[in-house]
């Protein structure tokens, strides 16, 4: 399925032989700090009518200091080694966002918080993160999956009627039974269905997976199910910290972030783009490791940008570094940025080798993950969800 921004993404990909192991590593064009436009690409990919560079984001963008630092909640976030978004199409982002908010009202998630949900502009996130897709319905499919995942956090973990950590395990078991549809004996299935119909988060997951199946093949849906199962395990780990009021060690939290990250969103890079990464390449341990670097880096970026809106005692990497090392919060923010950048540099090096040696689909997938990280960064920098009051 051709897209008007496909040329810009293809400019990220190296030419060369196919098949893992057939070529040595060489630089992947476009992998550069702060994302200088890739060779042969326009300064910012444009799509639809009224598209504009992502750097020209609308109101709410944080002011950056002359040295590139961003002021948030009394600390200064250093410039992060991360690409810029490849495109910004405000009209497309708004269309996806409005469709997403209407769907949230329909399934019942975020009831009483719809205006706040609209202001967070989740639809814009998926427009930014998938620059090789101009189809609002395909973007909406990914956005529904993403918002279902966020609803677990916002309904069962941090907010909602009863965010009791003791209830999280049974709730996640029900969510998994929806994501990977349970096959109960006929006599007992109605009780499960009654439970699903009473719980908006469960209805959201069922609806989102059904929409995604219009565009994703069986192996692509199976990938998402796996990533959701891993994320549910990580939520259980976090529930133990809350229930016991235990502060995890930094190493334990970093392990947690390898499981509770943006992987369920990022795994949809290829179905949203209209192609499929061959299953054997996705399952290759080297590809998996590289993909995990990218997702963990993005979620550490989330730790940095979300601090200004969170309770000062919330569990995030800077707070845990302060607790463990006795440094200042600013020093901990700087160390978190260094860890983020180390992961990003590792992703660049390993993605270059893999893209040079793998199939064209693998090169496109790795470039799509890079583009996803740029869109994610832009959304975190500008969404009302992370702006200080």
PyMOL commands that set and color helices and strands:
alter all, ss='L'
color gray80, all
select helices_A, chain A and resi 6-10+54-56+90-107+114-120+122-129+136-157+165-179+186-198+200-212+218-244+250-257+263-266+269-273+279-283+285-309+317-325+329-357+360-382+384-386
alter helices_A, ss='H'
color red, helices_A
select strands_A, chain A and resi 70-72+75-77
alter strands_A, ss='S'
color yellow, strands_A
deselect
rebuild
show_as cartoon
